[in-house]
């Protein structure tokens, strides 16, 4: 029987036993449902087949005998083989084409001879010409330039030596500038951290955790309380009987001498204790490792700098207090002496240590450090103001009162003095880190 393909309009000749089955058009490959039923029933080929409204152009005719050859299985297998060969034929050029991987090293630059535009080409374009995107002129592509290579021995040496120019170790000018800028930035950040208030006050109270520090604070407070109690007793010692006036004066003198001796020994202990705080703090220690011992003769000989600096720093304030007393403004000598002592003591001690002499109370290097490094000096004087106010309050309380109240005032005074020496030591440590070297004890 003959049927018409609804896609291409071609005539297909099929045996009767294929009625009701599906097959492929041998011309266009479209799927065709064969009309009719099985061989025992009527065939739909007897019915008229409607032609498609707009059939496609017919392909060149093939012999009908070739189309009808084979069984239904063979026809289906042929159609499947045709369908499988079509994509394989399309994919074969892709599968056989070689992929060319071009790296950045294979690209080289040329210049347009008309407008001097810089163009980039690949080696396989050598010998051809390309169009300039700016002036649209044809630019011939020359062969790629030959790369110069070092000899094998020089190349291996360059790879091993970072400064020889090898690709793994050479530092270009840009890299050197970046390294220099990074180093300057790190130095600026380090200096900013060193001069920050947090860095200055970090661990400032750690020495109080030590048991020896607490013992020293308690001993100095009791020492000062005893000296003030003896002073008050010597000043208030009186005997009413006139015949015993000489005895009262003698007892008052003896008690006064004991009070003076106790006060002087207290100052010596304060100097030894303060120098230990300044020395160990300037060396970066958070806890004091070299407290003065019981043997006075074994104390550090550098105590002379503390005594000399204290006398030089407190003398101007004491003179101001005496002059104010002469003009009927009395009772200010303690405050004026304490003010100049706290203000000038770090500068004088730094000068004496740099010059290694008590005869040089003011050195050019110490004065210059104030202008060169104002941040640690400002922090030192800011903390000094607070400590002086609290210390004077504790001192006046210890002088005017006895008992537990006087002992509490003496303890506050000793604590403020310890913090003051600790602050001076932190100042010396910062100046030492910034190349202002206060001389240290060995």
Secondary structure, DSSP 8 states (H G I E B T S, - for coil): -EEE-TTT--EEE--GGGTT-EEE-TTT--EEE--S--TTS--GGGS-----TT---------HHHHH-S-HHHHHHHHHHHHHHHHHHHHHHHHHS------GGGEEEEE-TTT--EEEEEGGGTTSEEE-TTT--EEE-----------HHHHHHHHH-TTTT-TTT---HHHHHHHHHHHHHHHHHHHHHHTSHHHHHTTTTGGGGSHHHHHHHHHHHHHHHHHHHHHHHHHH-----GGGHHHHHHHHHHHHHHHHHHHHHHHHHHHHHHHHHHHHHHTT-SS------S-GGGS-TTHHHHHHHHHHHHHHHHHHHHHHHHTT--S-HHHHHHHHHHHHHHHHHHHHHHHTSTT-SS-HHHHHHHHH-HHHHHHHHHHHHHHHHHHHHHHHHHHH--HHHHHHHHHHHHHHHHHHHHHHHHHHHHHHHTT-------
